[in-house]
Amino acid sequence: MSLLSLAGLAASLVLMMLMHTGVLRAVRAVVLAAQPLSGAHVDSCVYHRSSWTPGEQDLYPVWGAVAAAGTAVWAAVAFDWGWGWPLAVLAWGAAIGWDLWRWQRVACSVKFVTWRRGWRHSARRAPVARIKEVHVVEKRLLGPLGGCYVAFVLDDGKAVKLPRTVLPGGLGAVEDLANFVRLQMQQVEDVRRRIENERRRAGKPPLDPTEREIRARIKALRQAKASEASLR
């Protein structure tokens, strides 16, 4: 097998990977636009598990199907094997279908962090008001390769790990979601403090007229003494 033929095989594999990623992103965007993961709330930040996330065993069929599709396209072009085209379409369609079936994604709204594993699996969510800690976890393999995900701790001490994604290209989306959660946590804390202060002020009994008059006289005497001191 010549180097030119090997280069053609590599080009076919890369092309199928790019096509798979592009089509998958378009389908996911349409689905999320029609059915936001956060339900009635707006998905302010979203990240997905990449098709190329290392260590995810349920993605191995996707990798194999994409490789088979690329190899079939290469065989059809290099050797004029007509059966390669329908085989490529079949393998690529299987890769898209399986990837969507095992789709894992995370979304955050102003009130909830929601995540779903699988096309028909029920979504799980956690109120932002119950989250106490948020972390971005990175697991590197070789250089820039590896995976990352968001993890948080609830007010009852329970730790939650959200779906992983590939490190190159996915770390930015993961950090954006974590920062958005932290911002909402800060706003929730500000609201709590404001409510507590209002309750504390409301809990104080109002001053009766006599005490109010005494305080006013004391204040006037202090101001008068201060004026006398300044004149001296």
Phi, psi and chi 1 to 4 in degrees:
 res  aa     phi    psi   chi1   chi2   chi3   chi4
   1 MET       -  126.1 -172.5  178.3  -66.2      -
   2 SER   -76.5  163.4   64.9      -      -      -
   3 LEU   -63.5  -35.2  -68.4  177.4      -      -
   4 LEU   -63.5  -39.4 -176.5   60.2      -      -
   5 SER   -67.0  -40.3 -177.8      -      -      -
   6 LEU   -64.4  -39.1  -70.1  175.1      -      -
   7 ALA   -63.1  -38.2      -      -      -      -
   8 GLY   -65.5  -39.3      -      -      -      -
   9 LEU   -63.7  -44.4  175.3   59.0      -      -
  10 ALA   -62.5  -41.0      -      -      -      -
  11 ALA   -64.2  -38.7      -      -      -      -
  12 SER   -65.4  -41.7  -63.8      -      -      -
  13 LEU   -64.3  -44.0  -66.0  175.2      -      -
  14 VAL   -63.9  -40.7  171.9      -      -      -
  15 LEU   -61.8  -42.6  176.9   62.2      -      -
  16 MET   -67.3  -36.3  -67.0  -52.3  -60.2      -
  17 MET   -63.1  -44.6  -69.4  174.2   63.2      -
  18 LEU   -65.4  -41.5  -65.8  176.1      -      -
  19 MET   -64.5  -41.8  -73.4 -178.4   58.2      -
  20 HIS   -61.4  -46.2  179.6   84.3      -      -
  21 THR   -64.9  -43.6  -58.9      -      -      -
  22 GLY   -64.7  -47.3      -      -      -      -
  23 VAL   -65.1  -40.4  170.2      -      -      -
  24 LEU   -62.9  -41.1 -157.6   62.8      -      -
  25 ARG   -63.3  -41.4  -75.3 -179.6  177.0  176.2
  26 ALA   -64.5  -45.1      -      -      -      -
  27 VAL   -63.7  -42.7  173.3      -      -      -
  28 ARG   -62.9  -40.9  -72.2  173.0  172.1  176.2
  29 ALA   -62.4  -40.1      -      -      -      -
  30 VAL   -66.3  -44.2  171.9      -      -      -
  31 VAL   -63.2  -45.0  172.3      -      -      -
  32 LEU   -68.6  -31.3  -77.0  179.7      -      -
  33 ALA   -67.3  -35.8      -      -      -      -
  34 ALA   -80.4  -37.4      -      -      -      -
  35 GLN  -133.7   85.1  -62.7  178.2  -15.7      -
  36 PRO   -58.4  141.8  -21.7   32.1      -      -
  37 LEU   -65.2  -29.5 -169.2   56.6      -      -
  38 SER   -82.5    4.2  -59.9      -      -      -
  39 GLY    76.1 -123.2      -      -      -      -
  40 ALA   -71.6  -16.0      -      -      -      -
  41 HIS   -92.2  159.8  -57.6  -83.6      -      -
  42 VAL   -82.7  136.1  178.0      -      -      -
  43 ASP   -75.3   97.6  -68.9  -21.3      -      -
  44 SER   -75.6  -36.1  -60.2      -      -      -
  45 CYS  -137.9  138.8  -74.9      -      -      -
  46 VAL  -140.7  141.8  180.0      -      -      -
  47 TYR  -140.5  153.4   80.6   81.7      -      -
  48 HIS  -119.7  154.8  -48.4  -93.1      -      -
  49 ARG   -72.8  124.8 -177.9 -176.3   66.1  169.3
  50 SER   -70.6  150.7  170.4      -      -      -
  51 SER   -64.3  -16.7  -56.6      -      -      -
  52 TRP  -112.3   22.7  -39.5  112.2      -      -
  53 THR   -67.6  122.9  -56.0      -      -      -
  54 PRO   -70.8  149.2   26.2  -33.9      -      -
  55 GLY    83.6    0.4      -      -      -      -
  56 GLU   -95.6  101.8  -59.6  -72.2  -60.7      -
  57 GLN   -64.0  -31.4  -64.6 -175.4    1.5      -
  58 ASP   -72.5   -5.7   60.4  -29.8      -      -
  59 LEU   -92.6   -9.9  -71.2  177.3      -      -
  60 TYR   -58.5  -41.2  -67.5  167.9      -      -
  61 PRO   -59.1  -34.6  -25.1   35.6      -      -
  62 VAL   -64.4  -46.3  175.0      -      -      -
  63 TRP   -61.0  -43.5  -58.7   -7.2      -      -
  64 GLY   -64.7  -41.1      -      -      -      -
  65 ALA   -68.2  -40.1      -      -      -      -
  66 VAL   -65.1  -41.2  170.3      -      -      -
  67 ALA   -63.5  -40.3      -      -      -      -
  68 ALA   -64.8  -39.7      -      -      -      -
  69 ALA   -65.2  -43.4      -      -      -      -
  70 GLY   -64.3  -39.8      -      -      -      -
  71 THR   -66.4  -39.2  -56.5      -      -      -
  72 ALA   -65.3  -40.4      -      -      -      -
  73 VAL   -63.6  -43.3  169.2      -      -      -
  74 TRP   -61.4  -43.1  167.1   74.9      -      -
  75 ALA   -65.0  -38.6      -      -      -      -
  76 ALA   -66.0  -36.8      -      -      -      -
  77 VAL   -80.9  -44.9  173.4      -      -      -
  78 ALA   -74.8  -36.7      -      -      -      -
  79 PHE  -116.6    5.0  -57.0  103.7      -      -
  80 ASP    57.8   40.2 -162.7   22.2      -      -
  81 TRP   -89.7  106.2  -68.9  -11.4      -      -
  82 GLY   -63.2  -28.1      -      -      -      -
  83 TRP   -70.7  -11.8   53.3  -94.9      -      -
  84 GLY   -67.4  -33.0      -      -      -      -
  85 TRP   -67.1  -51.9  -65.1  109.4      -      -
  86 PRO   -63.3  -33.3   18.4  -30.3      -      -
  87 LEU   -65.1  -39.4  179.0   60.1      -      -
  88 ALA   -64.2  -43.0      -      -      -      -
  89 VAL   -64.3  -41.3  172.5      -      -      -
  90 LEU   -64.8  -45.7 -178.1   62.7      -      -
  91 ALA   -66.6  -41.7      -      -      -      -
  92 TRP   -66.2  -41.2 -175.0   55.0      -      -
  93 GLY   -62.1  -38.1      -      -      -      -
  94 ALA   -64.9  -38.9      -      -      -      -
  95 ALA   -64.1  -44.1      -      -      -      -
  96 ILE   -63.1  -46.8  -69.3  -70.4      -      -
  97 GLY   -62.1  -44.4      -      -      -      -
  98 TRP   -68.1  -39.5 -178.7 -100.4      -      -
  99 ASP   -63.0  -41.7 -151.4  -17.0      -      -
 100 LEU   -68.4  -35.8  -73.6  174.2      -      -
 101 TRP   -65.5  -34.8 -176.6 -100.1      -      -
 102 ARG   -99.2   17.2  -54.7  -60.7  -62.5  175.4
 103 TRP   -57.7  127.7 -178.4   15.6      -      -
 104 GLN  -120.8  129.8  -62.8 -171.4   15.2      -
 105 ARG  -148.1  160.8   62.9  -86.4 -159.7 -164.3
 106 VAL  -133.5  138.8 -176.9      -      -      -
 107 ALA  -138.0  149.8      -      -      -      -
 108 CYS  -130.5  130.8 -178.9      -      -      -
 109 SER  -110.3 -172.3   66.5      -      -      -
 110 VAL   -71.1  -13.9  -65.3      -      -      -
 111 LYS  -120.9  -26.0  -68.7 -172.9  177.2 -178.9
 112 PHE  -135.1  151.3  -63.9   99.9      -      -
 113 VAL  -107.8  122.0  177.2      -      -      -
 114 THR  -122.8  140.5  -48.9      -      -      -
 115 TRP  -142.3  150.4   61.5   99.3      -      -
 116 ARG  -140.1  135.1 -174.8 -169.4  -63.3  -92.0
 117 ARG  -115.6  114.6  -69.3 -177.4  169.4   89.8
 118 GLY    94.3  151.8      -      -      -      -
 119 TRP   -60.8  -46.1 -179.8  -86.1      -      -
 120 ARG  -107.6    6.0  -65.5 -175.3  177.5  -83.2
 121 HIS   -74.3  144.1  -65.2 -178.5      -      -
 122 SER   -67.7  145.4   60.0      -      -      -
 123 ALA   -79.3  148.7      -      -      -      -
 124 ARG  -116.5  150.6  -59.5 -179.3   61.9 -173.6
 125 ARG  -146.0  157.7   62.3  172.0   48.8  179.9
 126 ALA  -134.5  130.3      -      -      -      -
 127 PRO   -65.3  137.9  -17.4   30.4      -      -
 128 VAL   -59.2  -32.0  174.3      -      -      -
 129 ALA   -64.9  -19.1      -      -      -      -
 130 ARG   -97.0   -6.0  -69.4 -166.0   55.4 -160.6
 131 ILE   -84.5  130.8  -61.0  176.1      -      -
 132 LYS  -108.4  -31.3  -63.9  -57.8  178.9 -176.0
 133 GLU  -139.9  144.7  -61.1  178.8   16.9      -
 134 VAL  -132.2  134.5  179.6      -      -      -
 135 HIS  -135.6  147.6  -52.0  -79.1      -      -
 136 VAL  -105.0  119.8  173.8      -      -      -
 137 VAL  -105.4  128.6 -178.5      -      -      -
 138 GLU  -116.8  133.9  -58.8  179.1   34.7      -
 139 LYS  -126.7  102.1  -67.0 -172.9  176.2 -179.1
 140 ARG   -89.2  146.1  -62.8 -174.7  178.0  -88.2
 141 LEU  -108.0  -71.6  -62.6  177.6      -      -
 142 LEU  -129.6  108.9  -65.2  173.5      -      -
 143 GLY    60.9 -122.5      -      -      -      -
 144 PRO   -80.1   -7.6   29.8  -35.1      -      -
 145 LEU   -77.3  148.9  -59.7  178.9      -      -
 146 GLY   148.5 -167.4      -      -      -      -
 147 GLY  -130.8  166.1      -      -      -      -
 148 CYS  -151.6  159.3   58.4      -      -      -
 149 TYR  -163.9  169.0   58.7   90.7      -      -
 150 VAL   -99.7  135.9  173.0      -      -      -
 151 ALA  -128.9  144.4      -      -      -      -
 152 PHE  -142.6  163.4   56.1   80.9      -      -
 153 VAL  -118.1  130.7  179.6      -      -      -
 154 LEU   -85.2  171.7  -61.8  175.8      -      -
 155 ASP   -68.4  -15.8   52.5    5.1      -      -
 156 ASP   -93.9    7.5   58.9   -0.1      -      -
 157 GLY    89.6   -3.4      -      -      -      -
 158 LYS   -74.3  131.3 -179.0 -179.7  179.0 -178.9
 159 ALA   -96.1  137.2      -      -      -      -
 160 VAL  -125.3  128.9  179.3      -      -      -
 161 LYS  -107.4  123.3  -65.0 -178.9  179.2  179.2
 162 LEU   -86.4  166.2  -59.6 -177.1      -      -
 163 PRO   -54.5  145.7  -29.5   36.7      -      -
 164 ARG   -85.6  159.7  -60.7  169.7   64.0 -117.7
 165 THR  -143.7  170.1 -171.0      -      -      -
 166 VAL   -72.1  145.8   70.3      -      -      -
 167 LEU   -68.0  -54.0 -162.5   55.9      -      -
 168 PRO   -67.9  121.4  -16.8   29.5      -      -
 169 GLY    89.2  -19.0      -      -      -      -
 170 GLY  -106.2  -19.9      -      -      -      -
 171 LEU   -62.9  -39.2 -178.5   58.3      -      -
 172 GLY   -60.6  -44.8      -      -      -      -
 173 ALA   -66.4  -38.0      -      -      -      -
 174 VAL   -64.9  -44.7  169.2      -      -      -
 175 GLU   -66.2  -37.7  -70.8  179.8  -22.5      -
 176 ASP   -61.4  -43.0  -71.9  -16.4      -      -
 177 LEU   -66.4  -41.8 -171.7  135.9      -      -
 178 ALA   -62.9  -42.1      -      -      -      -
 179 ASN   -66.3  -36.0  -69.9  -28.4      -      -
 180 PHE   -66.2  -39.9 -175.0   81.5      -      -
 181 VAL   -62.9  -42.8  174.3      -      -      -
 182 ARG   -61.7  -39.9  -65.9 -173.1 -177.1  103.4
 183 LEU   -62.4  -43.7  176.9   61.5      -      -
 184 GLN   -66.9  -36.3  -58.6  -49.6  -49.3      -
 185 MET   -61.8  -40.8  -69.6  169.4   57.9      -
 186 GLN   -65.5  -39.7 -177.1   61.1   48.6      -
 187 GLN   -66.3  -39.3  -67.6 -177.5   -6.0      -
 188 VAL   -62.7  -42.1  169.2      -      -      -
 189 GLU   -65.2  -39.1 -174.2   62.3   25.2      -
 190 ASP   -62.5  -41.6  -68.0  -17.5      -      -
 191 VAL   -64.3  -41.3  171.1      -      -      -
 192 ARG   -61.2  -44.3  -75.0  175.2  176.5  170.3
 193 ARG   -64.7  -39.9  -69.6  176.3 -179.4  174.5
 194 ARG   -64.5  -40.9 -174.2  161.7   57.9 -110.7
 195 ILE   -65.8  -41.8  -67.6  175.2      -      -
 196 GLU   -62.5  -41.9  -70.7  178.2   -0.2      -
 197 ASN   -64.3  -40.9  -68.2  -25.1      -      -
 198 GLU   -65.9  -39.9  -69.6  176.1   -5.3      -
 199 ARG   -66.4  -38.3  -72.3  178.0  177.1  174.9
 200 ARG   -65.3  -42.4 -164.5  175.6  -65.6  113.2
 201 ARG   -67.9  -37.6  -72.1 -165.3  -61.9  -93.6
 202 ALA   -69.4  -24.4      -      -      -      -
 203 GLY   -77.8  -16.1      -      -      -      -
 204 LYS   -75.3  132.5  -68.5 -178.2  177.9  179.4
 205 PRO   -70.1  141.8   24.1  -32.5      -      -
 206 PRO   -66.3  149.7   23.8  -32.4      -      -
 207 LEU   -72.3  137.8  -60.8  177.1      -      -
 208 ASP   -78.6  163.1   57.0   50.6      -      -
 209 PRO   -56.9  -37.5  -24.4   33.9      -      -
 210 THR   -65.2  -46.8  -57.1      -      -      -
 211 GLU   -65.7  -35.7 -174.4  174.5   -2.1      -
 212 ARG   -65.3  -39.2 -170.9 -179.4  -60.7  110.8
 213 GLU   -66.8  -41.5 -176.5  179.8   -3.2      -
 214 ILE   -61.8  -44.2  -68.1  173.6      -      -
 215 ARG   -64.0  -36.8  -68.8 -168.1  176.9 -170.9
 216 ALA   -65.7  -39.7      -      -      -      -
 217 ARG   -67.3  -41.0  -69.1 -179.4  178.2  180.0
 218 ILE   -61.7  -41.9  -67.3  174.1      -      -
 219 LYS   -63.6  -40.3 -177.0  177.8  179.7 -179.3
 220 ALA   -66.2  -41.3      -      -      -      -
 221 LEU   -62.1  -41.8  -70.5  173.3      -      -
 222 ARG   -63.1  -40.6  -71.9  176.7  177.9  174.4
 223 GLN   -66.5  -37.6  -69.6  177.3   -9.9      -
 224 ALA   -66.5  -43.0      -      -      -      -
 225 LYS   -63.0  -39.2  -70.9 -177.0  178.2  179.6
 226 ALA   -64.2  -37.6      -      -      -      -
 227 SER   -67.7  -43.2  -60.1      -      -      -
 228 GLU   -61.3  -41.6  -67.5  176.6   -0.8      -
 229 ALA   -63.1  -37.4      -      -      -      -
 230 SER   -71.8  -31.1   60.0      -      -      -
 231 LEU   -70.0  -32.8  -67.0  175.0      -      -
 232 ARG   -70.7      -  -66.3  175.9 -177.3  174.8
